[in-house]
Amino acid sequence: MKVAEAAEILGVSLGTVRTWAADGKIPMHRNPANGYRLFKREDLKKFLAKVARPQPVKKLNDSIE
């Protein structure tokens, strides 16, 4: 799928998708005919599952000095 479709699925802007792809956060492929960025739905699902994981909560120390 193209950038606009990927952005809609991820709920972010087109620029964010382009940045994440350039940074290697989302696998990207290029159409050899026109150079468009292309994304696989499965890669986007994996990315969403990775970023949706709850992060451990740091416990506050009972005695704060």
C-alpha positions in Angstrom: 0.0 0.0 0.0 1.1 3.6 -0.5 2.0 6.2 2.2 -1.5 7.6 2.5 -3.1 4.2 3.2 -0.3 3.3 5.7 -0.8 6.7 7.4 -4.6 6.0 7.8 -4.0 2.5 9.2 -1.4 3.8 11.7 -3.4 6.9 12.6 -0.5 9.3 11.8 0.4 11.9 9.2 2.0 11.1 5.8 5.2 12.8 7.0 5.4 10.6 10.1 5.1 7.5 8.0 7.9 8.7 5.7 10.1 9.5 8.7 9.5 6.2 10.4 10.3 4.4 7.1 13.5 6.4 6.6 14.5 5.7 10.1 13.9 1.9 9.6 11.1 1.7 12.1 8.7 0.4 9.4 9.9 -1.8 6.5 9.5 0.0 3.2 9.8 -1.2 -0.4 10.0 1.0 -3.5 8.0 0.5 -6.7 10.8 0.1 -9.3 8.7 1.8 -12.0 8.0 5.1 -10.1 9.9 5.0 -6.8 6.8 5.3 -4.6 7.2 4.0 -1.1 5.2 0.9 -0.5 4.2 -0.9 2.7 3.0 -4.4 3.5 -0.1 -4.6 5.6 1.5 -7.4 7.7 4.5 -5.1 8.5 2.2 -2.3 9.7 0.3 -4.8 11.9 3.6 -6.0 13.4 4.7 -2.3 14.0 1.4 -1.5 15.7 1.7 -4.6 17.9 5.2 -3.6 18.9 4.4 0.0 19.8 1.1 -0.9 21.6 2.9 -3.0 24.2 2.3 -1.6 27.7 5.5 -0.2 29.2 6.5 -1.2 32.7 5.6 1.4 35.3 8.4 2.5 37.6 7.5 2.4 41.2 8.1 5.5 43.2 10.3 5.1 46.3 8.2 5.4 49.5 10.7 7.8 51.1 11.6 10.8 48.9 14.3 13.0 50.3 
